[in-house]
Amino acid sequence: MSNIQFNLRVPQELKDRIEEAAKRSGRSINAEAAYRLERGLLPPSPFPPGYVPGHDSSIRIKFDDAFFEDTGLTKVEVSQYISEVIKRDLKNIRNNEDE
């Protein structure tokens, strides 16, 4: 992905907050702003705030009947899919920690 220049006017207070966050994370101001923008555009997580993958095997995600009617999927299919995605993501996290 190539980077382009994107000029953005923000209040001084917001710039100060981005600078402080950049210092804490070890990122440049630009990298921190891009990171925060990207995170803000991600779809909401189905997990509760503060959830850390692999630390709670009893997590439950509730889907209403309309979800299953709209998608045509069964509860077993959704459960299997979610399990596979979590396993894949945990594997990727572990592989990235080894680098």
C-alpha positions, -999 to 999 in steps of 0.1 A, spaced: 0 0 0 15 33 -10 12 64 13 -1 97 1 1 131 18 -32 141 35 -34 175 51 -57 177 80 -65 206 103 -72 196 140 -75 216 172 -43 221 192 -56 199 220 -61 170 197 -26 174 182 -12 174 217 -31 142 226 -18 125 194 18 136 202 15 122 237 0 89 224 28 87 199 54 91 226 38 63 247 35 39 218 69 47 203 54 57 170 59 89 150 31 115 152 21 106 116 21 68 123 1 73 155 -25 95 137 -28 69 108 -31 41 134 -58 58 153 -77 67 121 -75 31 108 -87 17 142 -116 42 141 -128 29 108 -127 -8 117 -161 -26 123 -170 -28 160 -156 -59 178 -181 -85 190 -160 -90 221 -165 -69 253 -141 -40 260 -108 -52 274 -111 -88 262 -77 -104 255 -78 -134 231 -69 -166 248 -75 -154 283 -112 -163 287 -125 -196 273 -160 -189 285 -167 -159 262 -201 -159 246 -213 -140 216 -251 -138 212 -268 -136 178 -305 -131 175 -327 -153 154 -328 -126 126 -291 -131 121 -295 -168 113 -326 -161 91 -308 -134 72 -276 -154 66 -291 -188 62 -264 -202 85 -269 -226 114 -257 -220 149 -232 -248 145 -218 -233 113 -213 -199 129 -197 -214 160 -173 -235 139 -164 -204 117 -158 -182 148 -136 -210 164 -115 -213 132 -111 -175 129 -100 -172 165 -75 -201 161 -61 -185 130 -58 -151 146 -42 -165 177 -17 -184 155 -9 -151 137 -5 -132 169 19 -159 182 39 -159 150 42 -121 151 55 -122 187 83 -146 176 96 -121 150 
